[in-house]
Amino acid sequence: MIFGGLDTTASALTTQRLRMDVVSSNMANADTTRAEYVNGKWQPYRRKMVETQPLDGNFSSFLDKAMNNGEGMGGVKATGIVEDQTPFKMVYDPENPDANQQGYAAMPNVDPLKEMVDLISSTRSYEANVTVFNASKGMLMKALEIGK
């Protein structure tokens, strides 16, 4: 398949873009103490993460494809956005309207440092895939020029 490499790269670009969007949402809600109303009480924002998996299964299926017919391409897909179940951070702030009897308010489980690492990782991966896409496109264009 001539366009297999482009399809694989395009799926990676889409997935990395989703990761960047989720990280942006996490950063925007890092201080949101009233994100969800559960059992008569407001809950802080809960960090979200993107789950991914290969489009065509596991490594052995890729290896079999590569050895049998030269098509080891597959790509990646986002299978869902899940909430991080780590506990909320308890911050002493007796003047916060969401504080408990002891003066502690539950804050989102978003760690800005972790989010920045995820953002840099997904940005670099996105940039690398753009480079691969452009190189593949250039090779295909050169192949079309051979017949002239």
LINSUL-V508426 format. One record per residue. D_FIRST is the distance of its C-alpha to the first C-alpha in Angstrom with 1 decimal. Layout:
# LINSUL-V508426
D_FIRST
D_FIRST
This chain:
# LINSUL-V508426
0.0
3.8
5.6
5.4
8.5
10.1
10.0
11.5
14.0
14.9
15.8
17.9
19.6
20.6
22.0
23.9
25.3
26.6
28.2
29.9
31.2
32.6
34.3
35.8
37.2
38.6
40.3
41.7
43.3
44.6
48.1
47.8
50.3
50.1
46.5
46.9
50.0
50.3
53.5
55.7
54.6
52.3
49.6
48.1
44.5
42.3
39.5
36.0
32.8
29.1
27.6
24.0
21.7
18.2
16.0
15.2
18.6
20.1
19.5
19.8
16.9
14.7
16.4
15.9
12.1
12.2
14.8
13.6
10.1
9.1
7.3
10.3
9.2
11.3
13.7
17.3
19.5
23.2
25.0
28.3
31.1
34.0
37.5
38.8
41.8
43.8
47.3
48.4
50.4
54.1
55.8
59.6
60.3
63.3
63.2
59.7
60.1
57.6
59.6
61.0
64.6
64.3
62.8
59.2
56.3
52.9
50.3
46.5
44.7
42.6
43.0
42.2
41.5
38.9
37.3
37.3
35.6
32.9
32.6
32.4
29.7
27.5
28.2
27.3
24.0
23.3
24.2
22.1
19.0
20.0
20.2
16.8
15.4
17.6
16.7
12.9
14.0
16.5
14.3
12.1
15.5
16.9
14.2
15.3
18.8
18.6
19.1
22.3
